[in-house]
Amino acid sequence: MAPSAVTPPPVQVKSVHKDRSVPKPTMSENQVSTANLGTKRKIICFSDFDGTIFMQDTGHILFNAFGCGTEQREILDQQIKSGERSFRDVSEEMWGSLNVPFTDGFEAMKDALDIDRDFKTFHDFCLNNKIPFNVISAGLKPVLRSVLDHFLGVEAASNIDIVANDANISEDGSSWKVVWRHDNELGHDKALSINEYKDQAKLESEDGTIPMIIFIGDGVSDLAAAREADVLFARRGLALEEYCIKHKIAYIPYDTFADIQREVIKIAKIDEEKTKGEGLPSNFNPRANLWRRVSSKTAVPIFAAKTPRDEKMFIWPEHYTELKAQEAAAQSVQA
């Protein structure tokens, strides 16, 4: 019998999480105001979940305790890194190894997880500035939703959209089956999800102002989505930053979300001033910014940039032409 989808039970929100309690942030030299910036610049944030908003990996906690175990999980992780097996294939095996009711698994996760100490303040900042904040993850949506509800509170967490895979979980926990977001070897192609948003943004923009895309991550698995963003934040000292340094990819390092908040304030103001001009902050991703220029009424790229499958190769389109001006000139000659 196929497992039935399980809706996680209501989560009791606690103010104290054993020794991992996160007190309400107070203003300090490491924090910035959550007040409205006053800028008209449209911004949207996409953030990884495991290792970014939370220091640990939700899946690893479950696999280690209720599934394949730590040793086998590490072997499977290495198979992904070596390219021996696809992420989707290995992930299906990991999730399929679980044998635990959702509620029991959730109890283990909430006791083991640590939230970034400045995330709540950053989320308040996003709300006050009408900056949509989206979690974009290769994990399971019901797991991530329950964790956010617990640590942030249901009302605050309801403002966060989660772009992730779904799941069918049997009531007794004997079957965990991933419902993949995309039909490819990744299961959830984060770059495709961001580009789906971009396409929608182009259709909905009435004044031609396209949102500035910010991506926040920590690992190389975030790279596909990161290269589609205008601005990339990489957690300091981890795999994504190391990759960016090695391959000379523009990024901004961060230790906590307070660092991200300070930089977003700076970038938003600079970008608003330069939106009508050609200049952009040096930490912008020139390839990702292509989609903004393509959406304008006067400029299109002379060629479509193709990103190779190999993550080590990047092509930043640098040459543009005002096609409509050329067409107008040609029509004038014909007349």
N, C-alpha and C positions, 0 to 999 in steps of 0.2 A: 504494500500500500504506500502510495506517495505521501510524504510528510505534509502536514497542513501548515500554512503560514501562521506564525504566532505573533500576536501583538504584545510587546513587552508590557508587563503590569505597571500601574502607576508607580512612579519613583518617589520615595520619601526624601525630601530635601533636608539635609542636615547642615547645620552651621559649622560643625566640627567633624573632621574626618580623621579620627585618631591623632597620630602625630603629624599627619599631613594636612592639617587644617590650613586654610588660606584666609588670613584675616582680611577684613575690608581694607583696601589700600588707602594710605594717607599720603598727602603731598610730601615729597622729599626731593632731594637733589637728583634722584634717579627717576622721578616721575614728572609728567607734564599734565597740564590742565586738560580736562575732557570737554571744555567749552566749545561752542560753535566757532569755526574758523572765520566765517564770514565770506569765504570764497565761493564763487559760483562754479568752480571746476567740478565736473562730475567724476567721481572715483568709485571703483568697485574693488573689493578685496576677495581673493581666492586664497585659501590656506589649507595646507596639508593638516592632518590631525595627529597621527601617531609620531612622536618625536618633535612635534612643532607646538601645538597647543598643549599637548600632554607630553611629559618627558619619556614615558614608556609606550610600548606598542600593545594595544588592546588584544590583538590577535595572539601575540607571543604569550601574554599572560594566560590566555585560555588554552593554547596548545601545550604549553609547558605543564600545566596543572591537570588538564582534563582530556588531553588528546595524545598526539604522537610523542610528547615528551621533549625535553630540551635538546638532548643529543640528536634525535632524529630530525627535529626542526632545523637544527644548525646544518645538518647534511642536506636537507631539502633547500634551505636558503642558498647554500653553495651551488646547488644545481642550477638555480636561477642566475646567479652571478656568472657562472661559467658558460651559460648559454646552452647547457645540456638539455634543459627543459624550459618550457615557457612559464611565465608568471602565473597564468591562468591554470595551467595543468598542475603545478605544484600547490597553488593555493587551494584548489579543489580537494587535493589529498589532505592538506592540513585541516581545513574546515570539516572535511568528511571524517576525520579521525576523532572529532569531539563526541563525547558521550556525557552530557551534563544538561540539566534543565536550564533554560535561559536565566531564571531568577538566581540560581546558585552560581552560575558563571558570572552574573553581574555583581554579586556580592564580593567575589574574588577580585574583580576588576576595580571596583570603587575603593577597596582597601589597598590596592597596589599602585594606583595611579597618583601622579603628582601633576597638578596643572601649573602652567607657566605663571609665576607669581604676579605678573602684570597684565595677564590676558583680560581679566574682568574690567580693569580700567580702560584698556584699549577698546574693548567691546562697547563700553559706555561712550567713549569718544566717537566710535563709528555711528552709534545711534543718534547722538547729538548733532552729528554732521550729515545725517542722512546718507551714510556710506554703506551700501549693502555689503554684508560679510557672509561669504559662502565657504563652507567646508567642502573640499574636493579630495576624495579619498578612495583608495583601492579596498578599503574595508567594507564592513556591513552596516548599512544605514540603521537598522534597529539597535545595534550595539552602540553606535556613535550617538544616536539620539538619546538613549537612556543615560549615557555618561554625561552628556551636556546638561540634560535635565537635572541630574543629581548635583553637579558641581556649580552650575549657574543659577538653578531654579527654573521651573517650567516656563514661567512668563518671559524671562530674559532669553532663554534658549530658543523660544519660539521665533525669535527674530533672525535666527541663523538657518539658512537653507543648507541642506546636506545633499551634495551630489556624490553618490556612492552606489555600490551594488546593494541589491536587496537580498532577502534570504527566506527560505522555507525551513522552519525549525519545528520538529515534532514536539508535542507537549511534554513527553518524558525525556527529551533531550538526546534521544538515541540517534537522531538524524539531523544534521545541519547541512543544508544544500544551498549553495550560492546561486542567486538569480543575477546573472551578469548584466551589466549595463550595456555593454557593447559586444558584438559577435566577432571578436578577434582574439589574438593570443594574449592580449593584456587583460581582457575582461572588462576593464574600465580604462579607456584611453583618455587621460586627463587633458591632453592637448585638444582632443576632439570636443570634449565638454566645454572648454573655454571658447573654442571657435564657434560652437553652437550658440553660446551667449553673444559673441561678437556679431554673428549674423542677425540675431534678433535685435541687438542694439542699433544696427544700421537701419533696420526697418522702422524702429520706434522713434528714432531721433528726428525731431521736428526742426531744430535749429542747426543741425549739422554738427553739434557738439557730441563727440563720442567719448564715453567714459575712459579714464585712465585706468588701465588694468594693472593691479598689483598682485604679485604672487609671493607667498611666504612658505618656505619649505626647509628641509634639513638633509634630505638624501638624494642620491643620484636618480632614484625612481621618480623624483619630482621634476627632473630635467625636461621631459617632454612638455609639461605644462608651463614650466618656467620660461622656456624660450618663446612662448606665445604672449608673455606679459610685457608691459611697458617697463615695469620696474620689478626687479627680483630681489627678495630678501633671503639670505641663506644663514642658517644658524652657525655661529662661529665655532670653528674647530671640528665640524662634522663633514661628512662625505660630500655634500653639495658644494660647500665652500671650497674644499680641496679640488674638486673638479673644475669649478669656475676659475680658480687661480691657475691651474695647470693648462687650461684651454683658453685663458684670457677672455672669459665671459664677464660682461659687466654685471655687478651685483653689489648689494650693500650688506655687510655683516651685521648680525644682531646677537645679543645675549639673552634679552628678554623682549617682550612686546612693548616695553617702554621705549626701547631704542627705535623700534619700528614706528611708534607714534610720533616721536620727535622728527624722524626723517620724512614721514608722510606730510607733516605740517609744512616743512621746508619745500618739499617737492611740489605740493599742491599749489603753493603760492607762486613758485617759479614757473610751473607749467601753465598756470592761468595767464601769466604775463606773456608767455611765449607761444600760446596756442595759435595766435593769428600770424605768427612769424615762422621762419624756417628753423630757428634755433631750438634746441631741446637740451635739458640738463644732461651732463656727461654720463650719468648713470642710467640713462634710458637705453633700452634695447632697440637699436635701429631697425632690426628685422621686424619685431612685433609692431613697431610704429607704422609699418607699411599699411596695415589694415585701416588705420585712421586716414591716411592720405588717399587711399583708394576710395574711401567712402565720400570724399569731397566731390564737389561738382566740377572742379577745374583740373584736377590732376589724377593721372592713373600711371601705374608703373609700365615701363616699356617692356618688361618681361615678368613672368610669374616666377617667384623664387621657389625652388624645390629644396626641401630639407632632406638630405640623405637619411637612409635608415640608420646608418652608423652614428651613434650619439656623439662621436668625437669630431664630426664635421659640421660646420655651420657656415651658412652663406648669408651675408648681410647685404641685401639690395641697396645700392647707393645712388642709382641714376634714375631720374624720373623725367617725364615729359608732359607738357600741358597739351594733351591730345585735342581738347576742344578748340584751343587757340589755333592749332594746326589745321583742323577741319574748317574753321571759319576762314582762314587764309586761303585754303584751297577752293572753297566755294566762291570767294571773292574773285580769284583768278578766272574761274570758269565763267562767272558772270560777265 
